[in-house]
Amino acid sequence: MTARPTFNSPKAADLARWLHAVATRADRDAFARIFEYFAPRLIAFFARAGLPREAAEEVAQETMIAVWTKASLYDPANAGVATWVYTIARNARIDRLRREGRRARIESEVVEDEEPTDASGEDYLLVGERDERIRAAVEALPLDQAKVVRLSFFADKPHSEIARELGVPLGTVKSRLRLAMAKIRAAWESES
């Protein structure tokens, strides 16, 4: 078996290609490259933000799991891979702090101290605008579809857990999610 070369600073195109391979083929090699690049940077990012080393490693791991499971949601037209990954990372950190009951600290944080060096303020602004458009599209959905979207994407719950929580069959959850995503996509395209 040949050793895989290490990639200290892949180009944005490399990151996009690897993430696409993860999204379309569940390519473990491509994910390993993404992991090798981002994991140490995420740990440093979380440590700079004040998390102890062990917690920083755990949240980095949670972030990378989310990258693996949500790779198909990445849209290169909206943001670069690094911006997308750091947005997931920031949200994972906020979720961690909320679980720990440190809401006051979250609200008083200054985002500029957390920005990774490979994402610009404009990138974060674009991601924020995109998030607002998506949230508005979700608000316009029928209540049953909006609830499934919130539980699946915002609460990051698996479909089976959503079905149990709502007391509906798994197929109903998937159907509502599929209908909701079609409506969100249509709303997105009409605004673009």
Phi, psi and omega per residue, in radians:
M1 nan 2.290 -3.136
T2 -1.512 2.590 3.130
A3 -1.304 2.446 3.105
R4 -1.386 2.343 3.133
P5 -1.151 2.634 3.090
T6 -1.578 2.572 -3.115
F7 -2.116 1.775 -3.110
N8 -1.329 -0.721 -3.122
S9 -2.420 1.381 3.105
P10 -1.193 2.727 3.090
K11 -1.360 2.815 3.115
A12 -0.986 -0.646 3.135
A13 -1.134 -0.649 3.090
D14 -1.104 -0.829 -3.138
L15 -1.030 -0.760 -3.134
A16 -1.123 -0.725 3.138
R17 -1.115 -0.765 -3.134
W18 -1.142 -0.751 -3.137
L19 -1.144 -0.651 3.085
H20 -1.084 -0.713 3.115
A21 -1.121 -0.654 3.086
V22 -1.150 -0.780 -3.087
A23 -1.162 -0.705 -3.012
T24 -1.633 -0.507 -3.054
R25 -2.216 0.095 -3.041
A26 0.869 0.773 -3.071
D27 -1.241 1.903 -3.090
R28 -1.204 -0.589 3.110
D29 -1.125 -0.793 3.121
A30 -1.099 -0.716 3.119
F31 -1.137 -0.669 3.113
A32 -1.042 -0.679 3.114
R33 -1.167 -0.740 3.091
I34 -1.090 -0.776 -3.130
F35 -1.075 -0.829 -3.137
E36 -1.029 -0.615 -3.133
Y37 -1.348 -0.854 -2.989
F38 -1.505 -0.616 -3.024
A39 -0.932 -0.883 3.140
P40 -1.134 -0.603 3.123
R41 -1.196 -0.669 3.110
L42 -1.164 -0.726 3.119
I43 -1.054 -0.774 3.106
A44 -1.127 -0.713 3.107
F45 -1.013 -0.834 -3.138
F46 -1.209 -0.645 3.121
A47 -1.139 -0.743 3.086
R48 -1.075 -0.523 -3.137
A49 -1.439 0.014 3.028
G50 1.794 0.066 3.100
L51 -1.391 2.444 3.021
P52 -1.073 2.746 -3.051
R53 -0.898 -0.840 -3.109
E54 -1.087 -0.762 3.121
A55 -1.153 -0.694 3.116
A56 -1.054 -0.727 3.113
E57 -1.147 -0.705 -3.141
E58 -1.132 -0.771 -3.122
V59 -1.231 -0.589 3.050
A60 -1.093 -0.734 3.110
Q61 -1.090 -0.786 3.104
E62 -1.041 -0.711 3.130
T63 -1.090 -0.795 -3.108
M64 -1.185 -0.587 3.046
I65 -1.105 -0.738 3.107
A66 -1.118 -0.675 3.093
V67 -1.060 -0.757 3.121
W68 -1.093 -0.845 -3.032
T69 -1.349 -0.425 -3.079
K70 -1.911 0.205 -3.089
A71 -0.946 -0.611 -3.115
S72 -1.208 -0.254 3.129
L73 -1.505 -0.214 -3.123
Y74 -1.170 2.315 3.107
D75 -2.163 1.907 -3.094
P76 -1.096 -0.305 3.109
A77 -1.268 -0.349 -3.082
N78 -1.696 -0.534 -3.097
A79 -2.912 2.814 3.032
G80 -1.298 2.860 -3.132
V81 -1.040 -0.790 -3.113
A82 -1.050 -0.769 3.123
T83 -1.079 -0.751 3.137
W84 -1.093 -0.802 -3.126
V85 -1.133 -0.762 -3.131
Y86 -1.206 -0.483 3.041
T87 -1.176 -0.759 3.061
I88 -1.059 -0.753 -3.126
A89 -1.075 -0.808 -3.133
R90 -1.072 -0.748 3.117
N91 -1.137 -0.665 3.107
A92 -1.131 -0.685 3.111
R93 -1.147 -0.756 3.114
I94 -1.091 -0.766 3.095
D95 -1.026 -0.724 3.133
R96 -1.094 -0.806 -3.137
L97 -1.121 -0.664 3.105
R98 -1.125 -0.747 3.102
R99 -1.061 -0.559 3.136
E100 -1.487 -0.013 3.085
G101 1.323 0.553 -3.112
R102 -1.927 0.765 -3.080
R103 -1.027 -0.703 -3.103
A104 -1.043 -0.672 3.130
R105 -1.166 -0.682 -3.141
I106 -1.052 -0.802 -3.065
E107 -1.204 -0.422 -3.099
S108 -1.706 -0.005 -3.100
E109 -1.211 2.635 3.064
V110 -1.787 2.059 -3.051
V111 -1.126 -0.565 -3.077
E112 -1.017 -0.546 3.141
D113 -1.221 -0.307 -3.049
E114 -1.742 -0.203 -3.008
E115 -1.132 2.306 3.052
P116 -1.223 2.748 -3.075
T117 -1.231 -0.346 -3.081
D118 -1.715 0.214 3.065
A119 -2.233 2.356 -3.111
S120 -1.626 2.927 3.074
G121 -1.072 -0.606 3.107
E122 -1.099 -0.673 3.107
D123 -1.038 -0.798 -3.135
Y124 -1.154 -0.642 3.103
L125 -1.103 -0.767 3.130
L126 -1.121 -0.721 3.100
V127 -1.107 -0.725 3.119
G128 -1.096 -0.746 3.104
E129 -1.110 -0.737 3.113
R130 -1.077 -0.768 3.131
D131 -1.056 -0.707 3.120
E132 -1.116 -0.722 3.113
R133 -1.116 -0.703 3.136
I134 -1.159 -0.780 3.131
R135 -1.070 -0.691 3.103
A136 -1.117 -0.713 3.109
A137 -1.124 -0.662 3.108
V138 -1.157 -0.707 3.129
E139 -1.082 -0.509 -3.121
A140 -1.409 -0.156 -3.128
L141 -1.284 2.743 2.960
P142 -1.014 2.590 -3.021
L143 -0.924 -0.783 -3.100
D144 -1.119 -0.643 3.109
Q145 -1.280 -0.730 3.140
A146 -1.067 -0.696 -3.132
K147 -1.109 -0.738 3.130
V148 -1.131 -0.724 3.120
V149 -1.102 -0.812 -3.138
R150 -1.054 -0.782 -3.129
L151 -1.169 -0.661 -3.089
S152 -1.327 -0.845 -2.995
F153 -1.697 -0.667 -3.098
F154 -1.527 -0.658 3.105
A155 -1.619 -0.141 3.082
D156 0.984 0.728 3.134
K157 -1.643 2.517 3.070
P158 -1.192 2.696 -3.097
H159 -0.996 -0.688 -3.128
S160 -1.112 -0.664 3.109
E161 -1.199 -0.662 3.097
I162 -1.095 -0.757 3.131
A163 -1.044 -0.792 3.111
R164 -1.094 -0.797 -3.097
E165 -1.097 -0.693 -3.117
L166 -1.544 -0.215 -3.132
G167 1.225 0.625 3.120
V168 -2.198 2.794 3.097
P169 -1.126 2.667 3.127
L170 -0.994 -0.702 3.119
G171 -1.056 -0.609 3.107
T172 -1.157 -0.739 3.109
V173 -1.045 -0.837 -3.117
K174 -1.123 -0.690 3.124
S175 -1.131 -0.797 3.121
R176 -1.083 -0.704 -3.140
L177 -1.151 -0.744 3.127
R178 -1.094 -0.794 3.111
L179 -1.096 -0.750 -3.136
A180 -1.095 -0.767 -3.112
M181 -1.143 -0.623 3.091
A182 -1.127 -0.712 3.120
K183 -1.187 -0.710 3.115
I184 -1.120 -0.775 3.118
R185 -1.048 -0.763 3.139
A186 -1.119 -0.727 3.118
A187 -1.125 -0.705 -3.142
W188 -1.088 -0.813 -3.101
E189 -1.191 -0.566 3.139
S190 -1.249 -0.437 3.129
E191 -1.547 -0.273 -3.077
S192 -1.441 nan nan
